[in-house]
Amino acid sequence: MFPAASVSGWYFSHPQSRYFGISRIDEDQLQDYAQRKSMPLEVCRKWLSPS
């Protein structure tokens, strides 16, 4: 590929496809994520703040 940073892929769709939104991350989900990643809670909170 040219340029080397190009991205390509096959995209498939179906007329009956449905998509869903992601709601806000709750405190218990944030704590679980931080524990699983072995990261400080405040760092995870900062990284996930847009969500």
PDBQT receptor file of N, H, CA, C and O in Angstrom, charges set to zero:
ATOM      1  N   MET A   1       0.820  -1.191   0.000  1.00  0.00    +0.000 N 
ATOM      2  CA  MET A   1       0.000   0.000   0.000  1.00  0.00    +0.000 C 
ATOM      3  C   MET A   1       0.860   1.249   0.000  1.00  0.00    +0.000 C 
ATOM      4  O   MET A   1       1.982   1.268   0.506  1.00  0.00    +0.000 OA
ATOM      5  N   PHE A   2       0.308   2.260  -0.569  1.00  0.00    +0.000 N 
ATOM      6  H   PHE A   2      -0.603   2.245  -0.981  1.00  0.00    +0.000 HD
ATOM      7  CA  PHE A   2       1.004   3.526  -0.560  1.00  0.00    +0.000 C 
ATOM      8  C   PHE A   2      -0.012   4.615  -0.220  1.00  0.00    +0.000 C 
ATOM      9  O   PHE A   2      -1.056   4.669  -0.869  1.00  0.00    +0.000 OA
ATOM     10  N   PRO A   3       0.226   5.454   0.727  1.00  0.00    +0.000 N 
ATOM     11  CA  PRO A   3       1.382   5.518   1.610  1.00  0.00    +0.000 C 
ATOM     12  C   PRO A   3       1.331   4.390   2.655  1.00  0.00    +0.000 C 
ATOM     13  O   PRO A   3       0.309   3.729   2.838  1.00  0.00    +0.000 OA
ATOM     14  N   ALA A   4       2.451   4.201   3.319  1.00  0.00    +0.000 N 
ATOM     15  H   ALA A   4       3.282   4.738   3.170  1.00  0.00    +0.000 HD
ATOM     16  CA  ALA A   4       2.587   3.076   4.248  1.00  0.00    +0.000 C 
ATOM     17  C   ALA A   4       1.620   3.167   5.424  1.00  0.00    +0.000 C 
ATOM     18  O   ALA A   4       1.304   2.140   6.024  1.00  0.00    +0.000 OA
ATOM     19  N   ALA A   5       1.148   4.338   5.766  1.00  0.00    +0.000 N 
ATOM     20  H   ALA A   5       1.405   5.172   5.278  1.00  0.00    +0.000 HD
ATOM     21  CA  ALA A   5       0.243   4.500   6.900  1.00  0.00    +0.000 C 
ATOM     22  C   ALA A   5      -1.224   4.309   6.523  1.00  0.00    +0.000 C 
ATOM     23  O   ALA A   5      -2.105   4.630   7.320  1.00  0.00    +0.000 OA
ATOM     24  N   SER A   6      -1.499   3.804   5.349  1.00  0.00    +0.000 N 
ATOM     25  H   SER A   6      -0.783   3.543   4.702  1.00  0.00    +0.000 HD
ATOM     26  CA  SER A   6      -2.878   3.617   4.905  1.00  0.00    +0.000 C 
ATOM     27  C   SER A   6      -3.572   2.524   5.698  1.00  0.00    +0.000 C 
ATOM     28  O   SER A   6      -2.933   1.619   6.234  1.00  0.00    +0.000 OA
ATOM     29  N   VAL A   7      -4.884   2.624   5.760  1.00  0.00    +0.000 N 
ATOM     30  H   VAL A   7      -5.404   3.359   5.324  1.00  0.00    +0.000 HD
ATOM     31  CA  VAL A   7      -5.706   1.617   6.420  1.00  0.00    +0.000 C 
ATOM     32  C   VAL A   7      -6.730   1.145   5.411  1.00  0.00    +0.000 C 
ATOM     33  O   VAL A   7      -7.341   1.950   4.709  1.00  0.00    +0.000 OA
ATOM     34  N   SER A   8      -6.913  -0.146   5.342  1.00  0.00    +0.000 N 
ATOM     35  H   SER A   8      -6.416  -0.800   5.913  1.00  0.00    +0.000 HD
ATOM     36  CA  SER A   8      -7.925  -0.680   4.435  1.00  0.00    +0.000 C 
ATOM     37  C   SER A   8      -8.712  -1.757   5.150  1.00  0.00    +0.000 C 
ATOM     38  O   SER A   8      -8.279  -2.254   6.189  1.00  0.00    +0.000 OA
ATOM     39  N   GLY A   9      -9.834  -2.115   4.623  1.00  0.00    +0.000 N 
ATOM     40  H   GLY A   9     -10.186  -1.711   3.778  1.00  0.00    +0.000 HD
ATOM     41  CA  GLY A   9     -10.634  -3.170   5.226  1.00  0.00    +0.000 C 
ATOM     42  C   GLY A   9     -11.859  -3.450   4.393  1.00  0.00    +0.000 C 
ATOM     43  O   GLY A   9     -12.216  -2.688   3.495  1.00  0.00    +0.000 OA
ATOM     44  N   TRP A  10     -12.493  -4.556   4.711  1.00  0.00    +0.000 N 
ATOM     45  H   TRP A  10     -12.203  -5.175   5.441  1.00  0.00    +0.000 HD
ATOM     46  CA  TRP A  10     -13.755  -4.918   4.090  1.00  0.00    +0.000 C 
ATOM     47  C   TRP A  10     -14.872  -4.509   5.046  1.00  0.00    +0.000 C 
ATOM     48  O   TRP A  10     -14.808  -4.803   6.239  1.00  0.00    +0.000 OA
ATOM     49  N   TYR A  11     -15.868  -3.850   4.537  1.00  0.00    +0.000 N 
ATOM     50  H   TYR A  11     -15.920  -3.611   3.567  1.00  0.00    +0.000 HD
ATOM     51  CA  TYR A  11     -16.980  -3.401   5.365  1.00  0.00    +0.000 C 
ATOM     52  C   TYR A  11     -18.251  -4.060   4.855  1.00  0.00    +0.000 C 
ATOM     53  O   TYR A  11     -18.604  -3.946   3.681  1.00  0.00    +0.000 OA
ATOM     54  N   PHE A  12     -18.923  -4.744   5.750  1.00  0.00    +0.000 N 
ATOM     55  H   PHE A  12     -18.636  -4.836   6.704  1.00  0.00    +0.000 HD
ATOM     56  CA  PHE A  12     -20.152  -5.442   5.415  1.00  0.00    +0.000 C 
ATOM     57  C   PHE A  12     -21.302  -4.810   6.180  1.00  0.00    +0.000 C 
ATOM     58  O   PHE A  12     -21.126  -4.330   7.300  1.00  0.00    +0.000 OA
ATOM     59  N   SER A  13     -22.466  -4.814   5.576  1.00  0.00    +0.000 N 
ATOM     60  H   SER A  13     -22.609  -5.205   4.667  1.00  0.00    +0.000 HD
ATOM     61  CA  SER A  13     -23.632  -4.272   6.267  1.00  0.00    +0.000 C 
ATOM     62  C   SER A  13     -24.844  -5.134   5.943  1.00  0.00    +0.000 C 
ATOM     63  O   SER A  13     -24.827  -5.950   5.022  1.00  0.00    +0.000 OA
ATOM     64  N   HIS A  14     -25.863  -4.932   6.705  1.00  0.00    +0.000 N 
ATOM     65  H   HIS A  14     -25.877  -4.269   7.454  1.00  0.00    +0.000 HD
ATOM     66  CA  HIS A  14     -27.114  -5.649   6.506  1.00  0.00    +0.000 C 
ATOM     67  C   HIS A  14     -28.247  -4.676   6.806  1.00  0.00    +0.000 C 
ATOM     68  O   HIS A  14     -28.155  -3.900   7.757  1.00  0.00    +0.000 OA
ATOM     69  N   PRO A  15     -29.300  -4.705   6.020  1.00  0.00    +0.000 N 
ATOM     70  CA  PRO A  15     -30.380  -3.735   6.235  1.00  0.00    +0.000 C 
ATOM     71  C   PRO A  15     -31.029  -3.837   7.612  1.00  0.00    +0.000 C 
ATOM     72  O   PRO A  15     -31.621  -2.862   8.075  1.00  0.00    +0.000 OA
ATOM     73  N   GLN A  16     -30.937  -4.973   8.273  1.00  0.00    +0.000 N 
ATOM     74  H   GLN A  16     -30.456  -5.765   7.897  1.00  0.00    +0.000 HD
ATOM     75  CA  GLN A  16     -31.545  -5.138   9.590  1.00  0.00    +0.000 C 
ATOM     76  C   GLN A  16     -30.538  -4.933  10.728  1.00  0.00    +0.000 C 
ATOM     77  O   GLN A  16     -30.836  -5.245  11.881  1.00  0.00    +0.000 OA
ATOM     78  N   SER A  17     -29.358  -4.412  10.412  1.00  0.00    +0.000 N 
ATOM     79  H   SER A  17     -29.116  -4.158   9.475  1.00  0.00    +0.000 HD
ATOM     80  CA  SER A  17     -28.351  -4.163  11.441  1.00  0.00    +0.000 C 
ATOM     81  C   SER A  17     -28.851  -3.120  12.422  1.00  0.00    +0.000 C 
ATOM     82  O   SER A  17     -29.557  -2.183  12.049  1.00  0.00    +0.000 OA
ATOM     83  N   ARG A  18     -28.470  -3.298  13.703  1.00  0.00    +0.000 N 
ATOM     84  H   ARG A  18     -27.897  -4.059  14.006  1.00  0.00    +0.000 HD
ATOM     85  CA  ARG A  18     -28.820  -2.329  14.737  1.00  0.00    +0.000 C 
ATOM     86  C   ARG A  18     -27.556  -1.984  15.504  1.00  0.00    +0.000 C 
ATOM     87  O   ARG A  18     -26.706  -2.843  15.738  1.00  0.00    +0.000 OA
ATOM     88  N   TYR A  19     -27.436  -0.733  15.891  1.00  0.00    +0.000 N 
ATOM     89  H   TYR A  19     -28.126  -0.035  15.701  1.00  0.00    +0.000 HD
ATOM     90  CA  TYR A  19     -26.290  -0.263  16.639  1.00  0.00    +0.000 C 
ATOM     91  C   TYR A  19     -26.768   0.281  17.976  1.00  0.00    +0.000 C 
ATOM     92  O   TYR A  19     -27.944   0.611  18.129  1.00  0.00    +0.000 OA
ATOM     93  N   PHE A  20     -25.881   0.373  18.925  1.00  0.00    +0.000 N 
ATOM     94  H   PHE A  20     -24.926   0.105  18.801  1.00  0.00    +0.000 HD
ATOM     95  CA  PHE A  20     -26.260   0.837  20.253  1.00  0.00    +0.000 C 
ATOM     96  C   PHE A  20     -25.256   1.862  20.740  1.00  0.00    +0.000 C 
ATOM     97  O   PHE A  20     -24.105   1.886  20.304  1.00  0.00    +0.000 OA
ATOM     98  N   GLY A  21     -25.704   2.693  21.637  1.00  0.00    +0.000 N 
ATOM     99  H   GLY A  21     -26.639   2.673  21.991  1.00  0.00    +0.000 HD
ATOM    100  CA  GLY A  21     -24.834   3.701  22.230  1.00  0.00    +0.000 C 
ATOM    101  C   GLY A  21     -24.207   3.176  23.513  1.00  0.00    +0.000 C 
ATOM    102  O   GLY A  21     -24.695   2.215  24.107  1.00  0.00    +0.000 OA
ATOM    103  N   ILE A  22     -23.155   3.798  23.920  1.00  0.00    +0.000 N 
ATOM    104  H   ILE A  22     -22.759   4.579  23.437  1.00  0.00    +0.000 HD
ATOM    105  CA  ILE A  22     -22.485   3.456  25.166  1.00  0.00    +0.000 C 
ATOM    106  C   ILE A  22     -22.857   4.517  26.195  1.00  0.00    +0.000 C 
ATOM    107  O   ILE A  22     -22.695   5.713  25.952  1.00  0.00    +0.000 OA
ATOM    108  N   SER A  23     -23.353   4.074  27.341  1.00  0.00    +0.000 N 
ATOM    109  H   SER A  23     -23.485   3.102  27.539  1.00  0.00    +0.000 HD
ATOM    110  CA  SER A  23     -23.720   5.042  28.381  1.00  0.00    +0.000 C 
ATOM    111  C   SER A  23     -22.506   5.374  29.246  1.00  0.00    +0.000 C 
ATOM    112  O   SER A  23     -21.413   4.849  29.031  1.00  0.00    +0.000 OA
ATOM    113  N   ARG A  24     -22.710   6.234  30.207  1.00  0.00    +0.000 N 
ATOM    114  H   ARG A  24     -23.597   6.661  30.382  1.00  0.00    +0.000 HD
ATOM    115  CA  ARG A  24     -21.623   6.669  31.088  1.00  0.00    +0.000 C 
ATOM    116  C   ARG A  24     -21.089   5.498  31.904  1.00  0.00    +0.000 C 
ATOM    117  O   ARG A  24     -21.823   4.566  32.234  1.00  0.00    +0.000 OA
ATOM    118  N   ILE A  25     -19.812   5.561  32.220  1.00  0.00    +0.000 N 
ATOM    119  H   ILE A  25     -19.216   6.317  31.952  1.00  0.00    +0.000 HD
ATOM    120  CA  ILE A  25     -19.162   4.544  33.036  1.00  0.00    +0.000 C 
ATOM    121  C   ILE A  25     -19.431   4.867  34.499  1.00  0.00    +0.000 C 
ATOM    122  O   ILE A  25     -19.145   5.971  34.962  1.00  0.00    +0.000 OA
ATOM    123  N   ASP A  26     -19.986   3.893  35.227  1.00  0.00    +0.000 N 
ATOM    124  H   ASP A  26     -20.218   2.996  34.850  1.00  0.00    +0.000 HD
ATOM    125  CA  ASP A  26     -20.273   4.086  36.648  1.00  0.00    +0.000 C 
ATOM    126  C   ASP A  26     -19.012   3.887  37.475  1.00  0.00    +0.000 C 
ATOM    127  O   ASP A  26     -18.012   3.359  36.989  1.00  0.00    +0.000 OA
ATOM    128  N   GLU A  27     -19.074   4.317  38.731  1.00  0.00    +0.000 N 
ATOM    129  H   GLU A  27     -19.887   4.746  39.126  1.00  0.00    +0.000 HD
ATOM    130  CA  GLU A  27     -17.923   4.242  39.634  1.00  0.00    +0.000 C 
ATOM    131  C   GLU A  27     -17.460   2.800  39.857  1.00  0.00    +0.000 C 
ATOM    132  O   GLU A  27     -16.259   2.535  39.904  1.00  0.00    +0.000 OA
ATOM    133  N   ASP A  28     -18.410   1.869  39.995  1.00  0.00    +0.000 N 
ATOM    134  H   ASP A  28     -19.385   2.084  39.957  1.00  0.00    +0.000 HD
ATOM    135  CA  ASP A  28     -18.022   0.470  40.205  1.00  0.00    +0.000 C 
ATOM    136  C   ASP A  28     -17.310  -0.108  38.984  1.00  0.00    +0.000 C 
ATOM    137  O   ASP A  28     -16.390  -0.913  39.126  1.00  0.00    +0.000 OA
ATOM    138  N   GLN A  29     -17.729   0.300  37.784  1.00  0.00    +0.000 N 
ATOM    139  H   GLN A  29     -18.476   0.954  37.668  1.00  0.00    +0.000 HD
ATOM    140  CA  GLN A  29     -17.051  -0.146  36.563  1.00  0.00    +0.000 C 
ATOM    141  C   GLN A  29     -15.640   0.436  36.493  1.00  0.00    +0.000 C 
ATOM    142  O   GLN A  29     -14.701  -0.248  36.088  1.00  0.00    +0.000 OA
ATOM    143  N   LEU A  30     -15.497   1.693  36.887  1.00  0.00    +0.000 N 
ATOM    144  H   LEU A  30     -16.261   2.249  37.217  1.00  0.00    +0.000 HD
ATOM    145  CA  LEU A  30     -14.194   2.347  36.896  1.00  0.00    +0.000 C 
ATOM    146  C   LEU A  30     -13.250   1.656  37.875  1.00  0.00    +0.000 C 
ATOM    147  O   LEU A  30     -12.085   1.420  37.555  1.00  0.00    +0.000 OA
ATOM    148  N   GLN A  31     -13.747   1.334  39.062  1.00  0.00    +0.000 N 
ATOM    149  H   GLN A  31     -14.693   1.526  39.322  1.00  0.00    +0.000 HD
ATOM    150  CA  GLN A  31     -12.920   0.654  40.059  1.00  0.00    +0.000 C 
ATOM    151  C   GLN A  31     -12.500  -0.734  39.574  1.00  0.00    +0.000 C 
ATOM    152  O   GLN A  31     -11.353  -1.135  39.769  1.00  0.00    +0.000 OA
ATOM    153  N   ASP A  32     -13.412  -1.461  38.951  1.00  0.00    +0.000 N 
ATOM    154  H   ASP A  32     -14.344  -1.135  38.793  1.00  0.00    +0.000 HD
ATOM    155  CA  ASP A  32     -13.095  -2.782  38.420  1.00  0.00    +0.000 C 
ATOM    156  C   ASP A  32     -12.042  -2.693  37.326  1.00  0.00    +0.000 C 
ATOM    157  O   ASP A  32     -11.111  -3.496  37.290  1.00  0.00    +0.000 OA
ATOM    158  N   TYR A  33     -12.188  -1.720  36.436  1.00  0.00    +0.000 N 
ATOM    159  H   TYR A  33     -12.945  -1.068  36.465  1.00  0.00    +0.000 HD
ATOM    160  CA  TYR A  33     -11.222  -1.523  35.353  1.00  0.00    +0.000 C 
ATOM    161  C   TYR A  33      -9.833  -1.218  35.897  1.00  0.00    +0.000 C 
ATOM    162  O   TYR A  33      -8.842  -1.792  35.447  1.00  0.00    +0.000 OA
ATOM    163  N   ALA A  34      -9.765  -0.303  36.876  1.00  0.00    +0.000 N 
ATOM    164  H   ALA A  34     -10.571   0.164  37.241  1.00  0.00    +0.000 HD
ATOM    165  CA  ALA A  34      -8.482   0.065  37.473  1.00  0.00    +0.000 C 
ATOM    166  C   ALA A  34      -7.826  -1.141  38.142  1.00  0.00    +0.000 C 
ATOM    167  O   ALA A  34      -6.613  -1.325  38.053  1.00  0.00    +0.000 OA
ATOM    168  N   GLN A  35      -8.626  -1.949  38.804  1.00  0.00    +0.000 N 
ATOM    169  H   GLN A  35      -9.612  -1.800  38.877  1.00  0.00    +0.000 HD
ATOM    170  CA  GLN A  35      -8.092  -3.135  39.468  1.00  0.00    +0.000 C 
ATOM    171  C   GLN A  35      -7.570  -4.149  38.449  1.00  0.00    +0.000 C 
ATOM    172  O   GLN A  35      -6.490  -4.712  38.629  1.00  0.00    +0.000 OA
ATOM    173  N   ARG A  36      -8.335  -4.380  37.380  1.00  0.00    +0.000 N 
ATOM    174  H   ARG A  36      -9.212  -3.923  37.234  1.00  0.00    +0.000 HD
ATOM    175  CA  ARG A  36      -7.908  -5.346  36.362  1.00  0.00    +0.000 C 
ATOM    176  C   ARG A  36      -6.662  -4.884  35.626  1.00  0.00    +0.000 C 
ATOM    177  O   ARG A  36      -5.843  -5.707  35.215  1.00  0.00    +0.000 OA
ATOM    178  N   LYS A  37      -6.508  -3.569  35.455  1.00  0.00    +0.000 N 
ATOM    179  H   LYS A  37      -7.173  -2.901  35.788  1.00  0.00    +0.000 HD
ATOM    180  CA  LYS A  37      -5.341  -3.019  34.761  1.00  0.00    +0.000 C 
ATOM    181  C   LYS A  37      -4.165  -2.764  35.698  1.00  0.00    +0.000 C 
ATOM    182  O   LYS A  37      -3.075  -2.409  35.249  1.00  0.00    +0.000 OA
ATOM    183  N   SER A  38      -4.386  -2.943  37.001  1.00  0.00    +0.000 N 
ATOM    184  H   SER A  38      -5.272  -3.231  37.366  1.00  0.00    +0.000 HD
ATOM    185  CA  SER A  38      -3.365  -2.645  38.016  1.00  0.00    +0.000 C 
ATOM    186  C   SER A  38      -2.850  -1.216  37.864  1.00  0.00    +0.000 C 
ATOM    187  O   SER A  38      -1.646  -0.962  37.874  1.00  0.00    +0.000 OA
ATOM    188  N   MET A  39      -3.794  -0.301  37.725  1.00  0.00    +0.000 N 
ATOM    189  H   MET A  39      -4.773  -0.508  37.717  1.00  0.00    +0.000 HD
ATOM    190  CA  MET A  39      -3.483   1.116  37.554  1.00  0.00    +0.000 C 
ATOM    191  C   MET A  39      -4.170   1.909  38.649  1.00  0.00    +0.000 C 
ATOM    192  O   MET A  39      -5.202   1.484  39.170  1.00  0.00    +0.000 OA
ATOM    193  N   PRO A  40      -3.605   3.068  39.007  1.00  0.00    +0.000 N 
ATOM    194  CA  PRO A  40      -4.272   3.925  40.005  1.00  0.00    +0.000 C 
ATOM    195  C   PRO A  40      -5.641   4.382  39.509  1.00  0.00    +0.000 C 
ATOM    196  O   PRO A  40      -5.833   4.654  38.323  1.00  0.00    +0.000 OA
ATOM    197  N   LEU A  41      -6.568   4.458  40.427  1.00  0.00    +0.000 N 
ATOM    198  H   LEU A  41      -6.412   4.237  41.390  1.00  0.00    +0.000 HD
ATOM    199  CA  LEU A  41      -7.938   4.842  40.090  1.00  0.00    +0.000 C 
ATOM    200  C   LEU A  41      -7.994   6.216  39.426  1.00  0.00    +0.000 C 
ATOM    201  O   LEU A  41      -8.736   6.404  38.462  1.00  0.00    +0.000 OA
ATOM    202  N   GLU A  42      -7.221   7.178  39.928  1.00  0.00    +0.000 N 
ATOM    203  H   GLU A  42      -6.618   7.026  40.711  1.00  0.00    +0.000 HD
ATOM    204  CA  GLU A  42      -7.257   8.534  39.375  1.00  0.00    +0.000 C 
ATOM    205  C   GLU A  42      -6.743   8.585  37.938  1.00  0.00    +0.000 C 
ATOM    206  O   GLU A  42      -7.239   9.375  37.134  1.00  0.00    +0.000 OA
ATOM    207  N   VAL A  43      -5.758   7.756  37.605  1.00  0.00    +0.000 N 
ATOM    208  H   VAL A  43      -5.355   7.114  38.257  1.00  0.00    +0.000 HD
ATOM    209  CA  VAL A  43      -5.247   7.712  36.226  1.00  0.00    +0.000 C 
ATOM    210  C   VAL A  43      -6.340   7.174  35.304  1.00  0.00    +0.000 C 
ATOM    211  O   VAL A  43      -6.579   7.726  34.230  1.00  0.00    +0.000 OA
ATOM    212  N   CYS A  44      -6.994   6.109  35.723  1.00  0.00    +0.000 N 
ATOM    213  H   CYS A  44      -6.800   5.661  36.596  1.00  0.00    +0.000 HD
ATOM    214  CA  CYS A  44      -8.075   5.545  34.906  1.00  0.00    +0.000 C 
ATOM    215  C   CYS A  44      -9.221   6.535  34.768  1.00  0.00    +0.000 C 
ATOM    216  O   CYS A  44      -9.811   6.665  33.695  1.00  0.00    +0.000 OA
ATOM    217  N   ARG A  45      -9.536   7.236  35.859  1.00  0.00    +0.000 N 
ATOM    218  H   ARG A  45      -9.056   7.130  36.730  1.00  0.00    +0.000 HD
ATOM    219  CA  ARG A  45     -10.609   8.235  35.804  1.00  0.00    +0.000 C 
ATOM    220  C   ARG A  45     -10.283   9.316  34.777  1.00  0.00    +0.000 C 
ATOM    221  O   ARG A  45     -11.161   9.746  34.029  1.00  0.00    +0.000 OA
ATOM    222  N   LYS A  46      -9.022   9.758  34.737  1.00  0.00    +0.000 N 
ATOM    223  H   LYS A  46      -8.309   9.408  35.345  1.00  0.00    +0.000 HD
ATOM    224  CA  LYS A  46      -8.613  10.782  33.787  1.00  0.00    +0.000 C 
ATOM    225  C   LYS A  46      -8.725  10.269  32.349  1.00  0.00    +0.000 C 
ATOM    226  O   LYS A  46      -9.249  10.961  31.476  1.00  0.00    +0.000 OA
ATOM    227  N   TRP A  47      -8.226   9.048  32.110  1.00  0.00    +0.000 N 
ATOM    228  H   TRP A  47      -7.800   8.486  32.819  1.00  0.00    +0.000 HD
ATOM    229  CA  TRP A  47      -8.252   8.484  30.762  1.00  0.00    +0.000 C 
ATOM    230  C   TRP A  47      -9.658   8.219  30.261  1.00  0.00    +0.000 C 
ATOM    231  O   TRP A  47      -9.946   8.377  29.075  1.00  0.00    +0.000 OA
ATOM    232  N   LEU A  48     -10.527   7.818  31.166  1.00  0.00    +0.000 N 
ATOM    233  H   LEU A  48     -10.294   7.690  32.130  1.00  0.00    +0.000 HD
ATOM    234  CA  LEU A  48     -11.897   7.461  30.769  1.00  0.00    +0.000 C 
ATOM    235  C   LEU A  48     -12.892   8.602  30.964  1.00  0.00    +0.000 C 
ATOM    236  O   LEU A  48     -14.095   8.403  30.795  1.00  0.00    +0.000 OA
ATOM    237  N   SER A  49     -12.418   9.774  31.310  1.00  0.00    +0.000 N 
ATOM    238  H   SER A  49     -11.441   9.936  31.448  1.00  0.00    +0.000 HD
ATOM    239  CA  SER A  49     -13.328  10.888  31.576  1.00  0.00    +0.000 C 
ATOM    240  C   SER A  49     -14.240  11.249  30.389  1.00  0.00    +0.000 C 
ATOM    241  O   SER A  49     -15.376  11.664  30.619  1.00  0.00    +0.000 OA
ATOM    242  N   PRO A  50     -13.792  11.109  29.133  1.00  0.00    +0.000 N 
ATOM    243  CA  PRO A  50     -14.723  11.393  28.040  1.00  0.00    +0.000 C 
ATOM    244  C   PRO A  50     -15.912  10.431  27.996  1.00  0.00    +0.000 C 
ATOM    245  O   PRO A  50     -16.954  10.755  27.427  1.00  0.00    +0.000 OA
ATOM    246  N   SER A  51     -15.754   9.253  28.596  1.00  0.00    +0.000 N 
ATOM    247  H   SER A  51     -14.908   8.990  29.059  1.00  0.00    +0.000 HD
ATOM    248  CA  SER A  51     -16.826   8.253  28.590  1.00  0.00    +0.000 C 
ATOM    249  C   SER A  51     -17.659   8.348  29.828  1.00  0.00    +0.000 C 
ATOM    250  O   SER A  51     -18.608   7.582  29.994  1.00  0.00    +0.000 OA
TER     251      SER A  51
